[in-house]
Amino acid sequence: MGWFNSKKEKDVQVATVTTEELWQICPSCKAHIYKTDWEANIKVCPNCNYHQRLTAWERIDLMIDKGTFRELSTSVSTSDPLDFSDAKGKYLDKAAIVKKKTGLKESIVTGSGNLNGTRIVLGVMDFSFLGGSLASGTGEKIAHAANHALYHKRPLVIFSASGGARMHEGIISLMQMAKTCAAIEKLHKAGIPYISVMTDPTTGGVSASFAMVGDIHIAEPKALIGFAGRRVIENTIKQKLPDDFQTAEYLDDHGFVDAIVKRKEMKNYISSVIGYWNH
Amino acid sequence: MSENKKLTAWDVVQIARDKNRPLLCDYIDGICTNFIELHGDRRFGDDKGIIGGFATIGDNKVMLIGHQKGKTFEENLVSNFGMGSPEGYRKALRLMQLAEKYKIPVVTFIDTPGAYPGLEAEARGQAEAIALNLAKMSDLEVPIVVVVTGEGGSGGALGIGVGDVILMLENSTYAVISPEGCASILWRDGAKAPEAAEAMKITAGALKELGIVDEIIPEPKGGAHTNHTETLANVEKTICKYLSALGKLSTSKLVSNRFKKYMAIGKF
């Protein structure tokens, strides 16, 4: 059966190679969409509303008024506090490859910019950088962004996209959960807005820290959001989980997000919410 | 102690998980007088995996909060092997805020494989419960002394583990993920847990070198399970020493020191 299936998949791949440049196949519903339509619809499937992951810079372009973004913490880069190696070799070698591939220095880009004319501080995680994992550099950039927002009295908005804490930095990664929450708690005390947007995926140590302490919690449709991994839970409780488990919709049903907002409405939604801040 | 220095990280993991190691109930019986357990999160239920209440340690009236493992399988079914549920983390926060109101320090005892990974825990917001504790513990206006006594399992440990002082028993561990979990992901083989344990630097000694742990509490030769009395005496003495030192700080100094300490963690 396995052999049969794998052959079938190969056949499909061969059949689509020639049309690859023209068509985007939706990873969720498998519908064939013109690539130009896919891009024009900001990587959202017009058929099933699947929201494909964006890079940090794609997101920044969507959220920030043209030409107004100024990046923060540009010197922060992945480091190796534990001198860590695993079966595949050195952590820093792996990080170097990812840095080259993504053009990023860490799993988040932070900066300040205008959102519909209002100056905000923005952090956007990038899943393509080691699964968007939370490490020293990530934590430092978020803490710095929060401190910057506090000092300049500007709203902080963070888009999460992360599998959780980065194992390669061990306890130092875990402590970034506390570091980011401590920095954001200062905003709460000072009456500065903090809006958390959870995109696919927001799990583990990121969901259990800065992503879940927002004034407003926004999720993108169908995003995976949760604490423990699905397989870990299934192994623990020895039963199959519901299909919608740990989706944005599930979180909404259970009262942990304020709203599920479509990508094309996101900027105006955030702008409206911030508009209620009386300062 | 010199003999213990030869132990591998994986040896230490075994000692930290030893079934005869002192548990929260032993510390409550042995070093606390007048323990008044307080129940419930006032939201949904009462977690038996994280318990807490008023306690007196030495001359110090404190709010004691900790993970509760069981001594028998039956006890572990009740306490869920010390894996906290959202109700446990929310109860912990309620008690910490009560401590703040009563102006008494918080002492937390950490010994958990991790926060409970279950359907109900997810449905009731395990992530949100832990996250909120991290934020609120960061500026709680009373001293917080954290003692890792056995297993410091990731977010489940940190959820009651943000403090002014982090103490670890000599053979306890504290990690972002279990060695087995790390091995199965990064080595694609759970049997490589000993390698993962070493690489992640999870022992008290390694964490002291990294600056995460303030002091290592010595254990009797062979491990805490070999002599509870001696272990408990060491734990009590060390907690009292830090409570006394932290008690001398003004509230603003206490909270700003704690903030600075967490802001300084990381290499980038």
Interface residues (C-beta under 8 A of the other chain):
Chain A: V76 S77 T78 S79 D80 P81 L82 F84 S85 D86 A87 K88 E106 S136 G137 G139 E140 A143 A165 R166 M167 H168 E169 G170 I171 I172 S173 L174 M175 Q176 M177 A178 K179 C181 A182 A183 I184 E185 K186 H188 K189 G204 G205 S207 A208 S209 F210 A211 M212 V213 G226 F227 A228 G229 V232 I233 T236 I237 L241 F245 Q246 H254 G255 F256
Chain B: A115 Y116 P117 G118 L119 A121 E122 A123 R124 G125 Q126 A127 E128 I130 A131 L132 L134 A135 K136 M137 S138 D139 S154 G155 L158 G159 V162 Y174 A175 V176 I177 C182 I185 L186 W187 R188 D189 K192 A196 A199 M200 K201 I202 L207 L210 I212 R258 F259 Y262 M263 I265 G266 K267 F268
